[in-house]
Amino acid sequence: MHNLIRGVWIYGGEDELFIDSIRAFGEKFRDGWKAGGGQEEKVVLKLVKNNAHVGPVADFMTLREKSETRIAQEEWLKQQLV
C-alpha cells in the first residue's frame, strides 16, 4: 500500500458505536503498512473524544473556530501535499 499512496488518515469519534472496530482496523492497518515496509508514522489514527463519525464534516460546515479534529485533518492534508 505504501508504494501506491503517501499516507492514510483514519478518524473515529470516541462516541461512535463502532469505535472499537475503528480502533482495531486502524491498528491492524498500521501494522500491515509497517510490515510491508512503510513508515509507521505515515498512518495516522485519530480518535477524538466527544465526537462522532461526521465530526470532520460537521466541523467544516458549522463551526467558526477550528476544532481539534479539523486542525489535525488540515495538518495531515498539508503533509500529503509536500
GIRARA-V980441 format. One record per backbone hydrogen bond with DSSP energy under -1.0 kcal/mol. CO is the residue of the C=O (numbers start at 0). NH is the residue of the N-H. E is the energy in kcal/mol with one decimal. If there is no record, write none. Layout:
{{CO,NH,E} {CO,NH,E}}
This chain:
{{0,3,-1.9} {0,4,-2.1} {7,43,-3.1} {9,45,-3.2} {11,47,-2.2} {12,15,-2.2} {15,18,-1.0} {17,21,-2.3} {18,22,-2.7} {19,23,-2.3} {20,24,-2.7} {21,25,-2.7} {22,26,-2.4} {23,27,-2.5} {24,28,-3.2} {25,29,-2.4} {26,30,-2.3} {27,31,-2.4} {28,32,-2.7} {29,33,-2.6} {30,34,-2.6} {31,35,-1.8} {32,37,-2.7} {33,36,-1.7} {38,41,-1.9} {39,42,-1.7} {41,7,-2.3} {43,9,-3.6} {45,11,-2.2} {47,13,-3.2} {50,14,-2.2} {51,54,-2.0} {53,57,-3.1} {54,58,-2.9} {55,59,-1.7} {56,60,-2.2} {57,61,-2.4} {58,62,-1.5} {66,70,-2.5} {67,71,-2.3} {68,72,-2.5} {69,73,-2.6} {70,74,-2.3} {71,75,-2.2} {72,76,-2.4} {73,77,-2.4} {74,78,-2.0} {75,79,-1.5} {76,80,-1.1}}
